[in-house]
Amino acid sequence: MNNNKLVELYDELDDIESESRNSARTTKKRQSKKQEMDARLFIRAQEHSRAFKFTYQAARFEEAWLADTLAELADQLWITDVLRKAKAGKEASVYLCKPGPAARGSEFVAAKVYRPRMLRNLKKDQVYRDGRTDLDSDGHKVYKEADLHAIAKRSVYGEELRHQSWIAHEFAAMERLFAAGADIPRPYARSGNAIVMDFVGDALGSAPTLNEVQLEHDEARPLFERVMRNVELLLAHGYIHGDLSAYNILYWEGQVKLIDFPQVVAPQDNRNALRIFLRDVTRLCEYFSRQGVDSNPRRQAEEMWTRCGYHLREEIHPRDLDPESSRDRAVWLEQNKNGGSKA
């Protein structure tokens, strides 16, 4: 069963279960339909499990989704077993996996698996997608007019493309930032709805996020500076995290790892980039202020912004100007008379 069919089955099952909970009485016909669909998915899970067996005792529907999603990564020898669910989230869950020969050198790897309902539940993401190129499942730019039209219309097919682009951007950003020296888990591979990366933690579980940690007095300032160095490194390489806070930074053995990059923003392309960047920095400063580190979020953000060559003033983006208008052309020339802006 391909991912689209499986998602449709998940959605119908969810609808049936929701209606069952909201109704005191469920008709025999609907009960029969649910039982039939339960059986179909259970059979599919059994078919997949024969090809890819794993230790983790997943629920029936989760087992089918995992087997379908991770089978290719197992075939490519990135993982050989799923040991346990490390963390569950609204968009994706992270699984502790035993690495295969392709990921030699890692004691454990993490498989970040996006939930099937994400294919139809991408909401409030337009602020991050502004100016962003859509990518296909292989990480290549989407250029076919029919695909672009489907994305714009938000059809079922278009939503699938948007979902794949979301994940492709995360993996592409992780590859580039890891190579640049950012403190992030090493990304290994991506297939469909999953990304395999280094696991931060041990056999007992994943590392806690910073918001779960009370730092020692003598480590708070060095970690604050380390986090800010990473924020500026991202910016210097054309990325703003977009949702950065103590909830998206892992703490393990005195070190930090930034995670969750699907919504990364390109500062030179996104019209809200400066505001998003300031929000990221402010959230981080608020956390570290509770750990005893004094800072000025706006000044911190503005200094990093200008050091990376971006302008602080609110500028009109060229996408908002009409090249045929003499007034708009004058605005653009005035805005860029001092050498232009990256923002």
C-alpha positions in Angstrom: 0.0 0.0 0.0 1.5 3.4 -0.9 1.5 6.3 1.5 -1.5 8.1 -0.1 -3.7 5.1 0.3 -2.5 4.5 3.9 -3.2 8.1 4.8 -6.7 7.9 3.4 -7.3 4.8 5.5 -5.9 6.6 8.6 -8.2 9.5 8.0 -11.3 7.4 7.5 -10.5 5.5 10.6 -10.0 8.7 12.6 -13.4 10.0 11.3 -15.1 6.9 12.3 -13.5 6.8 15.8 -14.3 10.5 16.3 -18.0 10.0 15.4 -18.1 6.9 17.7 -16.9 9.0 20.6 -19.3 11.8 20.0 -22.3 9.6 19.7 -23.9 7.6 22.4 -25.0 5.0 20.0 -23.2 3.8 16.9 -25.1 2.0 14.2 -24.3 -1.6 13.4 -23.4 -0.7 9.9 -20.8 1.8 11.0 -19.4 -0.7 13.5 -19.1 -3.2 10.8 -17.3 -0.7 8.5 -14.8 0.2 11.2 -14.1 -3.5 12.0 -13.6 -4.1 8.3 -11.1 -1.3 7.9 -9.4 -2.3 11.2 -8.9 -5.7 9.7 -7.5 -4.3 6.4 -4.9 -2.2 8.1 -4.0 -5.0 10.4 -3.4 -7.3 7.4 -1.3 -4.6 5.8 0.8 -4.2 8.9 1.4 -7.9 8.9 2.5 -7.8 5.3 5.0 -5.0 6.0 6.2 -6.5 9.2 7.3 -9.7 7.4 9.6 -7.5 5.3 10.8 -5.3 8.1 10.6 -6.6 11.6 11.3 -4.3 14.6 11.5 -4.7 18.3 9.2 -1.8 19.2 5.7 -3.0 20.0 3.7 -0.4 18.1 0.0 0.0 18.0 -1.7 -1.6 15.1 -2.0 1.5 12.8 1.3 2.9 13.9 3.0 -0.4 13.0 1.7 -0.2 9.5 2.8 3.4 9.1 6.2 2.8 10.5 6.8 -0.3 8.4 5.7 1.5 5.2 7.7 4.6 6.0 10.9 3.0 7.2 11.2 0.0 4.9 13.3 1.8 2.3 15.7 3.2 5.0 16.1 -0.3 6.3 16.8 -1.6 2.8 19.5 1.1 2.5 21.0 -0.2 5.8 20.6 3.1 7.7 18.6 1.3 10.3 18.2 -2.3 11.3 15.7 -2.1 14.1 13.2 0.3 15.8 13.8 -0.1 19.5 11.3 2.3 21.1 9.4 5.6 20.6 11.6 8.3 22.1 9.3 11.3 21.7 5.9 11.9 20.4 4.9 15.2 18.9 2.0 16.9 17.0 3.8 16.8 13.7 6.2 13.9 14.1 7.5 11.3 16.4 11.1 10.3 17.0 12.1 6.7 17.3 15.2 5.2 18.8 16.7 2.9 16.2 19.6 0.5 15.9 21.9 1.8 13.1 22.8 -0.3 10.1 26.3 -0.4 8.4 25.5 2.8 6.5 25.5 4.7 9.8 28.5 3.1 11.3 30.0 5.0 14.1 26.7 5.8 15.8 25.6 3.8 18.8 22.0 4.8 18.0 20.2 6.7 15.4 16.9 8.6 15.5 14.2 8.2 12.9 12.0 11.3 12.8 8.7 10.1 11.3 6.1 12.6 10.3 2.5 11.7 11.0 0.3 10.8 8.1 -2.3 13.4 9.0 0.3 16.1 8.4 -0.5 15.7 4.7 -3.7 17.5 5.2 -3.1 19.5 8.4 -0.3 22.0 7.5 -1.7 25.1 9.0 -0.4 28.6 9.7 2.7 27.9 7.8 2.4 30.6 5.1 4.6 33.0 7.1 7.5 30.5 6.8 6.8 29.6 3.2 6.9 33.2 2.0 9.6 33.4 -0.7 10.5 29.8 -0.3 11.0 27.4 -3.3 9.0 24.3 -3.1 11.0 21.1 -3.2 10.0 17.6 -4.4 10.5 14.4 -2.5 14.1 14.2 -3.8 14.9 17.7 -2.7 14.8 19.2 -6.2 13.0 22.4 -7.1 9.4 21.9 -8.2 9.1 23.5 -11.6 6.2 21.7 -13.4 3.3 24.0 -13.9 0.8 21.4 -12.9 2.5 20.8 -9.6 2.8 24.4 -8.8 -0.8 24.9 -9.7 -1.8 22.0 -7.4 0.2 23.6 -4.5 -1.4 27.0 -5.0 -4.9 25.5 -5.1 -4.1 23.3 -2.1 -5.6 20.2 -3.7 -5.1 16.8 -2.2 -2.1 16.3 -4.5 -0.9 19.8 -3.8 -1.0 19.2 0.0 1.1 16.1 -0.5 3.6 18.2 -2.4 3.6 20.8 0.3 4.2 18.2 2.9 7.1 16.6 1.1 8.6 20.1 0.5 8.3 20.8 4.2 10.4 17.7 5.1 12.8 18.2 2.2 13.6 21.7 3.4 14.4 20.3 6.9 16.8 17.7 5.6 18.5 20.1 3.2 19.0 22.7 6.0 20.3 20.0 8.3 22.9 18.8 5.8 24.2 22.3 5.1 24.3 23.4 8.7 25.9 20.2 10.0 28.6 20.7 7.3 29.0 24.3 8.4 29.7 23.2 12.0 26.4 23.9 13.7 25.5 22.0 16.8 22.8 19.8 15.4 22.3 16.0 15.1 24.1 14.6 12.1 21.6 14.0 9.3 22.1 10.7 7.5 19.3 10.1 5.1 15.7 11.0 4.2 13.0 8.8 2.6 9.4 9.9 2.2 8.1 11.0 5.6 11.2 10.1 7.6 14.6 11.5 8.3 17.4 9.5 9.9 19.9 11.3 12.1 22.2 10.8 15.1 20.3 10.1 18.3 21.0 12.5 21.2 20.6 10.5 24.3 21.2 6.9 25.3 19.4 3.5 25.4 17.1 4.7 28.2 15.7 7.7 26.3 16.3 10.9 24.4 18.1 14.0 25.8 15.8 16.5 27.6 15.1 19.8 26.0 16.5 23.0 27.6 13.1 24.0 29.0 13.3 20.8 31.1 16.7 21.7 32.5 17.8 23.9 35.4 21.3 24.9 34.4 24.2 25.2 36.9 25.2 28.7 37.5 28.6 28.3 36.0 27.3 26.7 32.7 24.5 29.1 31.9 26.5 31.9 30.4 28.8 29.6 28.3 25.7 27.8 27.0 24.0 31.0 26.2 27.0 32.2 24.2 27.1 28.8 22.4 23.5 28.9 21.5 23.9 32.5 20.1 26.9 31.4 18.1 24.7 28.8 16.5 22.0 31.3 15.8 24.5 33.6 14.1 26.0 30.6 12.2 22.6 29.8 10.8 22.0 33.4 9.8 25.5 33.6 8.1 24.5 30.5 6.0 21.2 31.9 4.9 18.9 30.4 7.6 16.6 31.5 10.4 15.3 28.6 12.5 11.9 30.2 12.7 10.6 28.4 15.8 13.6 28.4 18.0 13.2 28.3 21.8 14.3 26.2 24.7 11.8 23.6 23.5 13.8 23.0 20.3 17.3 22.6 21.9 18.4 19.3 23.4 20.8 19.3 26.4 23.1 16.3 26.8 26.2 16.0 28.9 26.7 19.7 29.1 26.3 20.3 25.3 23.4 21.6 23.2 21.9 20.4 19.9 19.4 22.5 17.9 16.6 20.4 16.4 13.4 20.8 14.3 14.2 22.7 11.1 11.2 22.2 8.7 10.1 25.8 8.9 13.5 27.4 8.3 13.3 30.9 6.8 15.7 32.4 4.2 16.4 36.0 5.5 17.0 37.4 2.0 13.7 36.0 0.6 11.1 36.1 3.4 9.4 39.5 4.0 8.9 38.7 7.7 12.5 37.5 8.3 13.7 40.2 10.7 10.6 39.8 12.9 10.9 36.0 12.9 14.6 36.3 13.8 13.9 38.8 16.6 11.2 36.4 18.0 13.7 33.5 18.0 16.4 35.5 19.8 13.9 36.9 22.3 12.6 33.5 23.3 16.1 32.2 23.9 17.0 35.3 25.9 13.9 34.9 28.0 14.9 31.3 28.9 18.5 32.2 29.8 17.3 35.2 31.8 15.6 32.6 34.1 18.9 30.9 34.3 20.6 34.1 35.6 22.0 35.4 32.2 21.2 39.0 31.6 20.9 40.1 27.9 19.2 42.6 25.6 17.3 40.5 23.0 16.8 43.3 20.5 20.4 44.5 20.6 21.6 40.9 20.5 19.5 40.2 17.4 20.3 43.5 15.6 24.0 43.1 16.1 24.0 39.6 14.6 21.7 40.8 11.8 24.0 43.6 10.8 27.2 41.5 11.2 25.7 39.1 8.6 25.2 41.9 6.2 21.5 42.5 6.5 19.8 45.9 6.9 17.7 46.7 10.0 15.2 49.1 8.4 11.9 47.7 7.2 12.3 47.6 3.5 9.8 47.0 0.7 10.4 43.6 -0.8 10.9 43.6 -4.6 8.0 41.1 -4.9 5.7 43.9 -3.6 6.8 46.4 -6.3 5.6 46.8 -9.9 8.5 47.0 -12.3 6.2 48.8 -14.8 5.5 51.6 -12.3 7.9 54.6 -12.3 7.0 55.3 -8.7 7.8 51.8 -7.6 11.1 51.9 -9.5 12.0 55.1 -7.8 11.3 53.5 -4.4 13.5 50.6 -5.3 16.4 52.9 -6.4 16.1 55.0 -3.3 16.0 51.9 -1.1 19.2 50.5 -2.7 21.2 53.7 -3.5 23.7 52.9 -0.8 24.8 49.5 -2.2 21.6 47.5 -1.8 20.3 45.3 0.9 20.4 41.5 1.5 17.1 41.8 3.4 
